[in-house]
Amino acid sequence: MKKITYLILIALVALPLAGCTNMSKTQQGTLSGGVIGGAAGAGITAIAGGNPWVGGAIGAGAGALTGYMISK
């Protein structure tokens, strides 16, 4: 049973990454910035005692914008 669970988890992680192969450098930078910013915003907001959903949304927006500007 554990093997099946691990295989499903690996597939869930690997499949979305395969969709990024045909992206331009700007698209990859924007996506990476958004993901990193969202995770950082949610984490920092949760530690500070705020709403992690709001922090994640703000962090994702700021990260995507920063990733876009850096990749241009």
The first five atom37 places (N, CA, C, CB, O) and aatype in JSON, in Angstrom:
{
  "aatype": [12, 11, 11, 9, 16, 18, 10, 9, 10, 9, 0, 10, 19, 0, 10, 14, 10, 0, 7, 4, 16, 2, 12, 15, 11, 16, 5, 5, 7, 16, 10, 15, 7, 7, 19, 9, 7, 7, 0, 0, 7, 0, 7, 9, 16, 0, 9, 0, 7, 7, 2, 14, 17, 19, 7, 7, 0, 9, 7, 0, 7, 0, 7, 0, 10, 16, 7, 18, 12, 9, 15, 11],
  "atom_mask": [
    [1, 1, 1, 1, 1],
    [1, 1, 1, 1, 1],
    [1, 1, 1, 1, 1],
    [1, 1, 1, 1, 1],
    [1, 1, 1, 1, 1],
    [1, 1, 1, 1, 1],
    [1, 1, 1, 1, 1],
    [1, 1, 1, 1, 1],
    [1, 1, 1, 1, 1],
    [1, 1, 1, 1, 1],
    [1, 1, 1, 1, 1],
    [1, 1, 1, 1, 1],
    [1, 1, 1, 1, 1],
    [1, 1, 1, 1, 1],
    [1, 1, 1, 1, 1],
    [1, 1, 1, 1, 1],
    [1, 1, 1, 1, 1],
    [1, 1, 1, 1, 1],
    [1, 1, 1, 0, 1],
    [1, 1, 1, 1, 1],
    [1, 1, 1, 1, 1],
    [1, 1, 1, 1, 1],
    [1, 1, 1, 1, 1],
    [1, 1, 1, 1, 1],
    [1, 1, 1, 1, 1],
    [1, 1, 1, 1, 1],
    [1, 1, 1, 1, 1],
    [1, 1, 1, 1, 1],
    [1, 1, 1, 0, 1],
    [1, 1, 1, 1, 1],
    [1, 1, 1, 1, 1],
    [1, 1, 1, 1, 1],
    [1, 1, 1, 0, 1],
    [1, 1, 1, 0, 1],
    [1, 1, 1, 1, 1],
    [1, 1, 1, 1, 1],
    [1, 1, 1, 0, 1],
    [1, 1, 1, 0, 1],
    [1, 1, 1, 1, 1],
    [1, 1, 1, 1, 1],
    [1, 1, 1, 0, 1],
    [1, 1, 1, 1, 1],
    [1, 1, 1, 0, 1],
    [1, 1, 1, 1, 1],
    [1, 1, 1, 1, 1],
    [1, 1, 1, 1, 1],
    [1, 1, 1, 1, 1],
    [1, 1, 1, 1, 1],
    [1, 1, 1, 0, 1],
    [1, 1, 1, 0, 1],
    [1, 1, 1, 1, 1],
    [1, 1, 1, 1, 1],
    [1, 1, 1, 1, 1],
    [1, 1, 1, 1, 1],
    [1, 1, 1, 0, 1],
    [1, 1, 1, 0, 1],
    [1, 1, 1, 1, 1],
    [1, 1, 1, 1, 1],
    [1, 1, 1, 0, 1],
    [1, 1, 1, 1, 1],
    [1, 1, 1, 0, 1],
    [1, 1, 1, 1, 1],
    [1, 1, 1, 0, 1],
    [1, 1, 1, 1, 1],
    [1, 1, 1, 1, 1],
    [1, 1, 1, 1, 1],
    [1, 1, 1, 0, 1],
    [1, 1, 1, 1, 1],
    [1, 1, 1, 1, 1],
    [1, 1, 1, 1, 1],
    [1, 1, 1, 1, 1],
    [1, 1, 1, 1, 1]
  ],
  "atom_positions": [
    [[0.82, -1.19, 0.0], [0.0, 0.0, 0.0], [0.86, 1.26, 0.0], [-0.93, 0.0, 1.2], [0.52, 2.25, -0.65]],
    [[1.96, 1.23, 0.71], [2.83, 2.4, 0.76], [3.46, 2.68, -0.6], [3.92, 2.21, 1.8], [3.66, 3.84, -0.96]],
    [[3.77, 1.61, -1.35], [4.37, 1.79, -2.67], [3.42, 2.53, -3.6], [4.74, 0.43, -3.28], [3.84, 3.42, -4.35]],
    [[2.16, 2.17, -3.56], [1.17, 2.83, -4.41], [1.04, 4.3, -4.03], [-0.19, 2.12, -4.31], [0.93, 5.16, -4.91]],
    [[1.03, 4.59, -2.75], [0.94, 5.96, -2.3], [2.13, 6.78, -2.77], [0.84, 6.02, -0.78], [1.97, 7.9, -3.23]],
    [[3.33, 6.21, -2.66], [4.52, 6.92, -3.12], [4.51, 7.15, -4.62], [5.77, 6.16, -2.72], [4.92, 8.21, -5.09]],
    [[4.06, 6.17, -5.37], [3.99, 6.32, -6.83], [2.99, 7.41, -7.22], [3.59, 4.99, -7.48], [3.25, 8.18, -8.15]],
    [[1.87, 7.47, -6.53], [0.89, 8.52, -6.81], [1.46, 9.89, -6.47], [-0.4, 8.27, -6.03], [1.27, 10.83, -7.24]],
    [[2.13, 10.01, -5.35], [2.73, 11.29, -4.98], [3.8, 11.73, -5.97], [3.34, 11.2, -3.57], [3.87, 12.91, -6.33]],
    [[4.62, 10.81, -6.42], [5.66, 11.13, -7.4], [5.01, 11.6, -8.71], [6.57, 9.91, -7.66], [5.48, 12.56, -9.32]],
    [[3.96, 10.93, -9.13], [3.27, 11.32, -10.37], [2.64, 12.7, -10.22], [2.19, 10.29, -10.73], [2.68, 13.49, -11.16]],
    [[2.06, 12.99, -9.07], [1.44, 14.3, -8.86], [2.46, 15.43, -8.87], [0.68, 14.31, -7.55], [2.14, 16.55, -9.26]],
    [[3.67, 15.14, -8.44], [4.72, 16.16, -8.45], [5.35, 16.28, -9.83], [5.79, 15.83, -7.41], [5.65, 17.39, -10.28]],
    [[5.56, 15.17, -10.52], [6.29, 15.17, -11.79], [5.44, 15.66, -12.96], [6.8, 13.78, -12.08], [5.97, 16.32, -13.86]],
    [[4.18, 15.35, -12.99], [3.35, 15.71, -14.15], [3.23, 17.22, -14.38], [1.98, 15.12, -13.98], [3.37, 17.65, -15.52]],
    [[2.99, 18.03, -13.36], [2.93, 19.48, -13.63], [4.27, 20.04, -14.12], [2.5, 20.21, -12.38], [4.29, 21.0, -14.89]],
    [[5.37, 19.46, -13.68], [6.67, 19.95, -14.12], [6.91, 19.67, -15.59], [7.78, 19.31, -13.29], [7.64, 20.42, -16.25]],
    [[6.32, 18.63, -16.11], [6.48, 18.31, -17.52], [5.81, 19.34, -18.42], [5.92, 16.92, -17.82], [6.2, 19.5, -19.57]],
    [[4.83, 20.04, -17.91], [4.15, 21.07, -18.68], [4.96, 22.33, -18.87], [0.0, 0.0, 0.0], [4.57, 23.19, -19.66]],
    [[6.06, 22.48, -18.17], [6.87, 23.69, -18.24], [7.97, 23.6, -19.3], [7.49, 23.98, -16.89], [8.76, 24.54, -19.44]],
    [[8.05, 22.52, -20.03], [9.17, 22.34, -20.96], [9.11, 23.25, -22.16], [9.23, 20.91, -21.42], [10.15, 23.6, -22.71]],
    [[7.93, 23.64, -22.6], [7.81, 24.48, -23.78], [7.61, 25.96, -23.46], [6.67, 24.01, -24.62], [7.19, 26.72, -24.33]],
    [[7.91, 26.36, -22.26], [7.73, 27.75, -21.86], [8.95, 28.58, -22.23], [7.45, 27.85, -20.35], [10.07, 28.07, -22.28]],
    [[8.72, 29.85, -22.49], [9.83, 30.76, -22.74], [10.51, 31.1, -21.41], [9.35, 32.06, -23.46], [10.0, 30.77, -20.34]],
    [[11.64, 31.76, -21.49], [12.37, 32.12, -20.27], [11.54, 33.1, -19.44], [13.75, 32.74, -20.63], [11.56, 33.03, -18.21]],
    [[10.84, 34.0, -20.09], [10.0, 34.96, -19.37], [8.85, 34.26, -18.65], [9.45, 36.02, -20.33], [8.54, 34.59, -17.51]],
    [[8.22, 33.31, -19.31], [7.12, 32.57, -18.69], [7.61, 31.75, -17.51], [6.45, 31.66, -19.72], [6.95, 31.69, -16.47]],
    [[8.76, 31.12, -17.67], [9.31, 30.33, -16.56], [9.68, 31.22, -15.38], [10.54, 29.55, -17.02], [9.45, 30.84, -14.23]],
    [[10.24, 32.39, -15.65], [10.59, 33.31, -14.58], [9.37, 33.81, -13.84], [0.0, 0.0, 0.0], [9.38, 33.92, -12.61]],
    [[8.32, 34.13, -14.58], [7.08, 34.6, -13.97], [6.45, 33.52, -13.1], [6.09, 35.06, -15.04], [6.03, 33.78, -11.98]],
    [[6.39, 32.31, -13.63], [5.81, 31.19, -12.88], [6.64, 30.88, -11.63], [5.71, 29.95, -13.77], [6.08, 30.7, -10.54]],
    [[7.94, 30.82, -11.79], [8.81, 30.52, -10.63], [8.69, 31.6, -9.57], [10.27, 30.39, -11.08], [8.59, 31.29, -8.38]],
    [[8.69, 32.85, -9.99], [8.55, 33.95, -9.03], [7.22, 33.89, -8.29], [0.0, 0.0, 0.0], [7.17, 34.15, -7.09]],
    [[6.15, 33.56, -9.01], [4.85, 33.47, -8.37], [4.77, 32.35, -7.35], [0.0, 0.0, 0.0], [4.2, 32.52, -6.27]],
    [[5.34, 31.21, -7.69], [5.31, 30.07, -6.77], [6.16, 30.35, -5.53], [5.8, 28.79, -7.47], [5.73, 30.11, -4.4]],
    [[7.35, 30.86, -5.75], [8.24, 31.15, -4.62], [7.65, 32.27, -3.75], [9.64, 31.56, -5.12], [7.67, 32.17, -2.52]],
    [[7.13, 33.31, -4.37], [6.52, 34.41, -3.62], [5.3, 33.98, -2.85], [0.0, 0.0, 0.0], [5.09, 34.4, -1.71]],
    [[4.47, 33.13, -3.46], [3.28, 32.64, -2.76], [3.63, 31.81, -1.54], [0.0, 0.0, 0.0], [3.01, 31.96, -0.49]],
    [[4.6, 30.93, -1.69], [5.02, 30.1, -0.56], [5.64, 30.94, 0.55], [6.01, 29.02, -1.02], [5.35, 30.74, 1.73]],
    [[6.48, 31.88, 0.16], [7.12, 32.75, 1.16], [6.09, 33.63, 1.85], [8.21, 33.62, 0.5], [6.13, 33.79, 3.07]],
    [[5.18, 34.21, 1.09], [4.15, 35.06, 1.68], [3.25, 34.31, 2.64], [0.0, 0.0, 0.0], [2.94, 34.82, 3.72]],
    [[2.84, 33.11, 2.26], [1.99, 32.31, 3.15], [2.73, 31.91, 4.41], [1.47, 31.07, 2.42], [2.18, 31.95, 5.51]],
    [[3.99, 31.52, 4.24], [4.78, 31.11, 5.4], [5.03, 32.24, 6.38], [0.0, 0.0, 0.0], [4.87, 32.08, 7.59]],
    [[5.43, 33.38, 5.86], [5.72, 34.53, 6.72], [4.46, 35.02, 7.42], [6.35, 35.68, 5.9], [4.49, 35.35, 8.6]],
    [[3.36, 35.05, 6.68], [2.11, 35.51, 7.28], [1.62, 34.54, 8.36], [1.04, 35.68, 6.2], [1.1, 34.97, 9.39]],
    [[1.78, 33.24, 8.12], [1.37, 32.26, 9.13], [2.21, 32.38, 10.39], [1.48, 30.84, 8.57], [1.68, 32.25, 11.5]],
    [[3.49, 32.61, 10.23], [4.37, 32.78, 11.39], [4.01, 34.05, 12.16], [5.86, 32.82, 10.95], [4.03, 34.07, 13.39]],
    [[3.67, 35.11, 11.42], [3.35, 36.38, 12.05], [1.96, 36.39, 12.67], [3.46, 37.49, 11.05], [1.62, 37.32, 13.4]],
    [[1.15, 35.37, 12.4], [-0.17, 35.28, 13.01], [-1.29, 35.84, 12.15], [0.0, 0.0, 0.0], [-2.41, 36.01, 12.63]],
    [[-1.01, 36.12, 10.89], [-2.04, 36.64, 10.0], [-2.72, 35.53, 9.21], [0.0, 0.0, 0.0], [-2.6, 34.35, 9.54]],
    [[-3.42, 35.93, 8.17], [-4.13, 34.99, 7.32], [-3.18, 34.51, 6.22], [-5.43, 35.63, 6.71], [-2.79, 35.31, 5.36]],
    [[-2.8, 33.23, 6.21], [-1.84, 32.75, 5.22], [-2.36, 32.81, 3.79], [-1.46, 31.34, 5.54], [-1.56, 32.92, 2.85]],
    [[-3.69, 32.75, 3.59], [-4.25, 32.83, 2.23], [-4.01, 34.22, 1.65], [-5.77, 32.51, 2.24], [-3.65, 34.35, 0.48]],
    [[-4.2, 35.23, 2.45], [-3.98, 36.61, 1.98], [-2.49, 36.84, 1.73], [-4.53, 37.64, 3.01], [-2.11, 37.42, 0.72]],
    [[-1.67, 36.4, 2.66], [-0.22, 36.54, 2.49], [0.28, 35.79, 1.27], [0.0, 0.0, 0.0], [1.16, 36.28, 0.56]],
    [[-0.27, 34.61, 1.04], [0.12, 33.83, -0.13], [-0.28, 34.51, -1.42], [0.0, 0.0, 0.0], [0.49, 34.52, -2.39]],
    [[-1.48, 35.08, -1.45], [-1.95, 35.76, -2.66], [-1.12, 37.0, -2.96], [-3.42, 36.14, -2.51], [-0.74, 37.24, -4.1]],
    [[-0.84, 37.78, -1.93], [-0.02, 38.98, -2.13], [1.4, 38.59, -2.52], [0.0, 39.85, -0.85], [1.99, 39.2, -3.42]],
    [[1.95, 37.59, -1.86], [3.3, 37.12, -2.19], [3.39, 36.56, -3.6], [0.0, 0.0, 0.0], [4.39, 36.77, -4.28]],
    [[2.35, 35.84, -4.03], [2.35, 35.28, -5.39], [2.32, 36.39, -6.43], [1.16, 34.34, -5.58], [3.02, 36.31, -7.44]],
    [[1.52, 37.41, -6.19], [1.45, 38.53, -7.13], [2.77, 39.28, -7.2], [0.0, 0.0, 0.0], [3.26, 39.59, -8.29]],
    [[3.34, 39.56, -6.04], [4.61, 40.28, -6.02], [5.74, 39.43, -6.61], [4.96, 40.68, -4.58], [6.6, 39.94, -7.32]],
    [[5.73, 38.15, -6.33], [6.75, 37.26, -6.86], [6.65, 37.09, -8.36], [0.0, 0.0, 0.0], [7.67, 37.07, -9.05]],
    [[5.42, 36.98, -8.88], [5.24, 36.85, -10.33], [5.7, 38.11, -11.04], [3.77, 36.55, -10.66], [6.34, 38.03, -12.08]],
    [[5.37, 39.27, -10.49], [5.8, 40.54, -11.08], [7.32, 40.66, -11.06], [5.16, 41.72, -10.33], [7.93, 41.08, -12.05]],
    [[7.92, 40.29, -9.94], [9.38, 40.36, -9.84], [10.04, 39.36, -10.79], [9.83, 40.1, -8.41], [11.02, 39.7, -11.45]],
    [[9.52, 38.15, -10.86], [10.07, 37.15, -11.78], [9.96, 37.59, -13.22], [0.0, 0.0, 0.0], [10.87, 37.33, -14.02]],
    [[8.86, 38.24, -13.58], [8.67, 38.74, -14.93], [9.68, 39.85, -15.24], [7.24, 39.26, -15.1], [10.3, 39.85, -16.3]],
    [[9.84, 40.78, -14.3], [10.76, 41.9, -14.55], [12.2, 41.44, -14.63], [10.62, 42.95, -13.45], [12.97, 41.96, -15.44]],
    [[12.59, 40.47, -13.81], [13.96, 39.97, -13.84], [14.23, 39.22, -15.14], [14.24, 39.05, -12.63], [15.32, 39.34, -15.71]],
    [[13.26, 38.45, -15.61], [13.49, 37.65, -16.82], [13.43, 38.49, -18.09], [12.46, 36.52, -16.91], [13.9, 38.05, -19.14]],
    [[12.89, 39.66, -18.03], [12.88, 40.54, -19.2], [14.2, 41.22, -19.25], [11.73, 41.58, -19.14], [14.44, 42.02, -20.16]]
  ]
}
